[in-house]
Amino acid sequence: MRIWVVDLKIYTIMKKNIKYLGFGFVIVFCSCGENIDYSKDDHFSTEAIGDNLYREEYVIYAGNATTTSVNSVYITDSIHFRKFIGKEDFPYKIITVKKIGDVLHVQKKEEKFFSLNLVEISYDTVVQEYNINELIKEGKFE
């Protein structure tokens, strides 16, 4: 009889406190959202693409032990324009830029399938082209 009373007390305590456990889970999952700051305060790298053209990266989400960092990627000539071309999350989202004549070819690869043995990886690729003269004419700094 005594064991049954203790079990009943534990059950009653758990039943009363289950709402706090649920509330705790809600708080934890809401705080794990994508907290991305698109400011250009945290410069990561600058890579020369061609004559006075650069690919710049800024850290917008610093990764931790379980996630990778997310960087915003821009193309710029530092005087006339800066164009946002996407977010890079290496090695899952990769952005490459090549200059051919007056056109910038931007290739965005996004990993769609990841195998633990690193043999089978499928990428979804998007290619965009930007005319350098049009970017200079627009003169936008994003």
C-alpha positions as CSV (number, residue, x, y, z in Angstrom):
1,M,0.0,0.0,0.0
2,R,2.8,2.4,0.8
3,I,4.5,1.9,-2.6
4,W,1.2,2.7,-4.3
5,V,0.9,6.0,-2.4
6,V,4.5,7.0,-3.4
7,D,3.7,6.2,-7.1
8,L,0.5,8.2,-6.9
9,K,2.4,11.2,-5.5
10,I,5.1,11.0,-8.2
11,Y,2.4,10.7,-10.9
12,T,0.6,13.7,-9.4
13,I,3.8,15.8,-9.4
14,M,4.6,14.8,-13.0
15,K,1.1,15.5,-14.1
16,K,1.2,19.0,-12.6
17,N,4.6,19.8,-14.0
18,I,4.2,18.4,-17.6
19,K,3.0,21.8,-18.8
20,Y,6.3,23.3,-17.7
21,L,8.2,20.7,-19.6
22,G,6.2,21.4,-22.7
23,F,6.8,25.2,-22.2
24,G,10.5,24.5,-21.9
25,F,10.5,22.6,-25.2
26,V,8.7,25.4,-27.0
27,I,11.2,28.0,-25.7
28,V,14.2,25.8,-26.7
29,F,12.8,25.2,-30.3
30,C,11.9,28.8,-30.8
31,S,15.3,30.0,-29.8
32,C,17.0,27.6,-32.3
33,G,15.7,29.5,-35.3
34,E,17.8,31.1,-38.0
35,N,19.3,34.2,-36.3
36,I,21.0,35.8,-39.2
37,D,22.5,39.3,-39.2
38,Y,23.0,40.6,-42.7
39,S,25.3,43.4,-41.6
40,K,28.7,43.7,-43.2
41,D,30.5,44.1,-39.8
42,D,32.2,40.7,-39.9
43,H,34.3,40.5,-43.0
44,F,35.5,37.0,-43.8
45,S,37.4,37.2,-47.1
46,T,38.0,39.0,-50.4
47,E,39.0,37.2,-53.6
48,A,40.0,38.9,-56.8
49,I,37.9,37.8,-59.8
50,G,39.4,40.0,-62.5
51,D,40.5,43.5,-63.1
52,N,39.2,45.5,-60.1
53,L,36.4,42.9,-59.5
54,Y,36.1,41.1,-56.2
55,R,34.1,38.4,-54.5
56,E,33.5,39.4,-50.9
57,E,32.2,37.2,-48.0
58,Y,30.8,38.4,-44.7
59,V,29.9,36.1,-41.8
60,I,26.2,36.4,-41.1
61,Y,25.8,33.4,-38.9
62,A,28.7,32.1,-36.9
63,G,28.4,28.4,-36.5
64,N,28.9,26.4,-33.4
65,A,29.8,22.8,-32.5
66,T,26.8,21.4,-34.4
67,T,26.5,23.8,-37.3
68,T,28.6,25.5,-40.0
69,S,29.0,29.2,-40.5
70,V,26.8,30.9,-43.1
71,N,28.4,33.7,-45.2
72,S,26.8,36.2,-47.4
73,V,28.5,36.5,-50.8
74,Y,28.8,39.7,-52.9
75,I,30.5,40.7,-56.1
76,T,31.9,44.3,-56.2
77,D,34.3,46.6,-57.9
78,S,34.4,48.6,-54.6
79,I,33.6,51.9,-56.4
80,H,30.5,51.5,-58.5
81,F,28.5,48.6,-57.2
82,R,28.1,45.7,-54.7
83,K,25.7,42.9,-55.7
84,F,24.4,40.3,-53.2
85,I,24.6,36.9,-55.0
86,G,23.6,34.6,-52.2
87,K,24.3,32.8,-49.0
88,E,27.2,30.2,-48.7
89,D,27.1,27.4,-46.2
90,F,30.3,25.5,-47.0
91,P,30.3,22.5,-47.8
92,Y,26.5,22.3,-48.4
93,K,26.0,25.5,-50.4
94,I,28.9,26.7,-52.6
95,I,29.0,29.8,-54.8
96,T,31.7,30.2,-57.5
97,V,32.2,33.3,-59.7
98,K,34.1,33.4,-63.0
99,K,34.6,36.4,-65.3
100,I,34.4,35.7,-69.0
101,G,34.7,39.0,-71.0
102,D,32.2,41.5,-69.6
103,V,30.0,38.8,-68.0
104,L,30.2,37.3,-64.5
105,H,29.1,33.7,-64.3
106,V,27.8,32.8,-60.9
107,Q,27.3,29.1,-60.1
108,K,25.5,28.1,-57.0
109,K,25.7,24.5,-55.9
110,E,23.4,23.2,-53.2
111,E,23.9,19.7,-51.8
112,K,20.7,17.7,-52.0
113,F,21.9,14.3,-50.8
114,F,24.6,13.5,-48.3
115,S,26.0,10.0,-47.8
116,L,27.9,9.2,-44.7
117,N,30.6,7.4,-46.7
118,L,31.1,10.6,-48.8
119,V,30.7,8.8,-52.1
120,E,27.3,9.8,-53.3
121,I,26.6,13.5,-53.2
122,S,24.0,15.1,-55.5
123,Y,24.1,18.8,-56.2
124,D,21.4,21.1,-57.5
125,T,23.1,23.7,-59.6
126,V,21.9,27.2,-60.6
127,V,23.8,29.4,-63.0
128,Q,23.3,33.2,-63.2
129,E,25.0,35.7,-65.4
130,Y,25.6,39.4,-64.6
131,N,26.8,41.9,-67.2
132,I,29.5,44.1,-65.5
133,N,28.6,47.2,-67.5
134,E,25.0,46.9,-66.4
135,L,26.0,46.5,-62.8
136,I,28.2,49.6,-63.0
137,K,25.3,51.6,-64.7
138,E,22.9,50.6,-62.0
139,G,25.3,51.6,-59.3
140,K,23.6,49.8,-56.4
141,F,25.4,48.9,-53.2
142,E,23.5,46.1,-51.5
